[in-house]
Amino acid sequence: MHKRYLVFGLIILVFLGLLLAGCARFAGEGTPPVPTAEPQDEGSPTPPEVLAARRAVLNFLRTSANECVPPPGVIWEELPGTAPDGFDVYRYDSEDCRMTISYPLPQEVETLYHVTLHNAVSGFCWQANVDAGGSVVATGVEAGMLPELSNAAAAYCTEEGYTYQEAEQSDGVRCGVCVFDNGQSCNAWAFFQGMCGPQ
């Protein structure tokens, strides 16, 4: 009696295994490739150093904050925009996040690429400096406090007719702010990204 149940159970297991193998084969046929989270780099007019900076930041965030890293299949859309004199700027949007990559001109071997990320919903705000080799070399407030001549946010603030200042926060850390004609101010990089402005 037990042998009969054992044989019957084995037949059912073999049948289920064959059925699942067949389904897996058909499920993979004709399935379009899933786009990656980053746009294809091949043939892109974007400088390879900018693409390397974007990849470095996304990889860094995947292993730390895990914010502003879209799931597979979501592509960063490149946005048009102007750059302040002496800088080149690339802007990207993905879901609720905006990424800006800026660097001074002319590009040099030791050029640092400044990357800022903002999430309009969660309030996530982060920045980093990436070298031409694609390595993150500074993050946070430290990354935003480059000398003014290398700071696209400072240049943008003054070109718009406002005043760029370095303000000391309650924790003693200094950060760049753009001060508007009405006395209001906001973080210079947030203003540069269009996340805040005079009201």
N, C-alpha and C positions, 0 to 999 in steps of 0.2 A: 504493500500500500504506500509506504513512504517513498519507495523507488519511483513509483508512478508520479507522485507529486514533484519529486526532484527533477525528473525528466521533463515534465510539463513546465516547470519553472524555468529550466534551462532553455527550452524552446521559445518561451515568451521573451526571455532576455535577449536571445539571438535575434528574434524578430524585431524587437524594439531598437536594438543596436543598428540593424540594417535600415530601418525606417528613419532613424535620426541621421544616419550618414547620408542617406539620399536627400533628406530635407536640407541639410547643410550644403550639399553640392548645388542644389537648385537656388538656394538663397543667395549664393555668391555670384551666380551667373547674371550678367546684365546690370549689376549694381554699379552706379556711377561712382568714381573716386570721390572721397570726402575731401573738400578743400581744407587746407591747413589754416591755423589761426593767423599766420602771417602771409601776406601776399607773396606770390612767386617772385623770387629775386632775379631769375634768368631773364635777360632782356629789359630789365627795369631801367628807366632813365635816372632813378635815384642813385646817388653815389653809394658805392659798396660800403663805405665807412658808416653812413647813416643807417643802412640796413643792418650792419653788424651791431650798431648801438641799440637799435630796436630789439634785435634778437637777444642781446646781452641783458637788457632790462627785463624783458618778458621772462627769460630763464631765471634771473635773480628773483623776481617776484613769485614765480612758481614755487620756489624753495623757501620763501620767507613770508611776505604779507599775503600772497595769493589774492591780491585785489587787482582789478583792471587787467586780468588775464582771461580773455574770453575762452569759452569751451571750444573744442575742435569743431571746425565747420564755420566759425564766425571769422570774417575777414576784417582787418583794419582798413577802413575807407580813407583814402588820402583826400584832404580838404585843401581847397585853394586858399591863398592868403598872401599878404605882402610881408616883407621882412624889413626891419629897420636898416638904415645905411650901415654897411660894414659887416652884415651878417647874412647867412642863408638860414631858412627856416622850413621845416617840413612838419605838417600837422596831420594827425590821424584821429579818427573816431571809431569806436567799437562799442556797441551797446550804449551804456551810460558813461563810458570813459573817453577822455580826450588825452592824446599824447602829443607833445610838441618836442621836436628835436631841433636845436639851434647850434650854430657854431660861427666863430668869427671868420671873415675872409681877409686875405686869401688862406685857403686850407694849407696846413703844413703838416709835417710828419708828426709833430707833438701836439697837434690840435686836439682839444678836449671837446666832446660833444655833450651838450647839456640836454638832459631829457627830463621833462616834467609830465606828471600824470595827475589828472583830476577826475574824480567820479562825482557827477552832479547830484546823484541821489544819496550816496552814503557819506559824502563829504571827504572821502579819501583824497589826500593831497600829498604828493611824494615827488622827490627830484633826485637826480643822480648825474654824475659826470662819468663819461665813458671815453676811454682812449681810442686811438685809431685802430688798435688791435682787437677791440671789442671787449675789453675788460672794464668792469665797474670799478672806478678808483675812489669815488666819494659818493655819499648819500646824505639825504636830509638837508638841514640848514647849511651845513658845511659846503655842500655841492652848489648852493645858490649864492654863496658869498664870494664869487670871483671878483677880481678888480673890475671897476665899472666899464672900462674899455672892452672887456671880454664878456659883458653881461647884456644879452639881447633884451632882457626885460627892462633894464635901466635905460637902454637906448630907446626902446619903444615908448616908455613913459615920457621921456623928455621930448621925443619927436611929436608926441601927441599934445605937447604944450603944458605938461604937468611937471611936478618936482619929484625926483627920485631921492629918497633918504634911506639911511640905515637906521632902523629903530631897534632898541633893546627891549626884549620881551621880559616877562616877569621872572623867567628862569635864568636871566642873564645872557641868553643867546641873542645875537644880533641877526636881523633879517631885513631884506630890502622891501620897502613899501613905496607905492606911488601915491603922492598926496595931490588931491584935486583942488580946483579953484575954490570950492565951497568948504574946504577944510577937511572933508572926508578923505579916507585913505583905504587902501587894501593891499594885500600882498602883491608885490610887483609881478611875480610870475603868474599869479592868478589873473591879474589884469591883462597880461600879455596873452593869455589863453582865452580871454573873453569870458571868464567866469565871474568877474565882478567889474564895477566901474562907477563913475560918478552918478548920483541919483538926484 
